[in-house]
Amino acid sequence: MATAENKTPYLTMADQADRHLLYQASVQNPDFELDFIDDTFKDIRGRKPKSMREDFAGTAISSCRWVKRRRSNTAIAVDFDPEVLAWSKQHNIPKLTAEQKQRIELIEDDVLNVTTDKVEVLQAYNFSYWFFQERATMLAYFKRTREALVDDGLLFLDVFGGSECYQTQKEKRKVDGFKYIWEQAEFNAITNELKCHIHFHFPDKSKIKKAFSYTWRVWGARELREILMEAGYSETIVYRQKFDPKTDEALDDYIATDDAEDYACWLGYIVAKP
Ligand SMILES: C[S@@+](CC[C@H](N)C(=O)[O-])C[C@H]1O[C@@H](n2cnc3c(N)ncnc32)[C@H](O)[C@@H]1O
């Protein structure tokens, strides 16, 4: 008979979920991103890169996939949050072989201050560099990335644009076993400050509200390119997501171009050459 002492408490799906695993499953696509890095680097530099630094690394999943890709690859993952790095050490790093573990380094530090060995690729993905709201801070960050790259290295940033950046909205997407909700909760049309949240909803109706929250400045591709040049980069290239000409559906394919129509939402990459 169940008594107050031995009764197992009922746990919802939300209670049992791990927000970092949900984030990796719903937000990140490291293999796609690393393919883009490999292919673009080969196009521009004529070789496959080996050394990579991942800024704002979070769980460092991209760095883990990078060292698995080729025996010659090395990765440095930088994040200033000890909790997320501890999670990485508990969940992602153990999935690497002993040999792969020798080729990855996790560093707890602020990307504005960290000093690392020079690398061929420096990636800052998922718009985390938009945490920097002041132009002077963005310039300082780009200068630091320039110093961290070998002379024929490349910086990879992602970027988004279009009228939907400048408004509040919610976007829902089904992922295996849960729903991912992206909420742009507040937008300040004077400062361009955007407050966003990620929520997760489960089939048993339980929820993790505000699993992750970010306050970003919405930067434009043009002004970012200008700041990159000011920081000492010699050239920048924007790769814009392609759209199906008949359906207007966004495609997983990017072209180097300065042309963009007034898309409601477009994703892209900025690649900068030292
Ligand atoms: C949205 S997550 C990005 C995770 C991953 N890079 C991705 O592509 O999804 C943002 C991460 O940036 C880290 N972060 C924010 N500001 C930082 C800074 N100045 N220096 C180092 N890490 C920072 C946070 O701790 C958080 O783990």
The ligand as a Gaussian input file, in Angstrom:
#p B3LYP/6-31G(d) Opt

LIG

0 1
 C       23.047000      31.011000     -26.888000
 S       24.386000      30.204000     -26.080000
 C       25.241000      29.745000     -27.528000
 C       25.577000      28.287000     -27.571000
 C       26.179000      27.822000     -28.882000
 N       27.349000      28.599000     -29.288000
 C       25.185000      27.820000     -30.017000
 O       25.610000      28.030000     -31.167000
 O       24.026000      27.562000     -29.839000
 C       25.252000      31.593000     -25.477000
 C       26.450000      31.275000     -24.581000
 O       27.299000      32.408000     -24.557000
 C       27.871000      32.520000     -23.274000
 N       28.369000      33.910000     -23.145000
 C       27.648000      35.071000     -23.179000
 N       28.463000      36.142000     -23.102000
 C       29.737000      35.655000     -23.030000
 C       31.025000      36.261000     -22.953000
 N       31.155000      37.598000     -22.924000
 N       32.117000      35.465000     -22.896000
 C       31.987000      34.119000     -22.909000
 N       30.793000      33.476000     -23.004000
 C       29.683000      34.237000     -23.056000
 C       26.773000      32.118000     -22.323000
 O       27.302000      31.667000     -21.098000
 C       26.074000      30.998000     -23.127000
 O       26.548000      29.715000     -22.761000

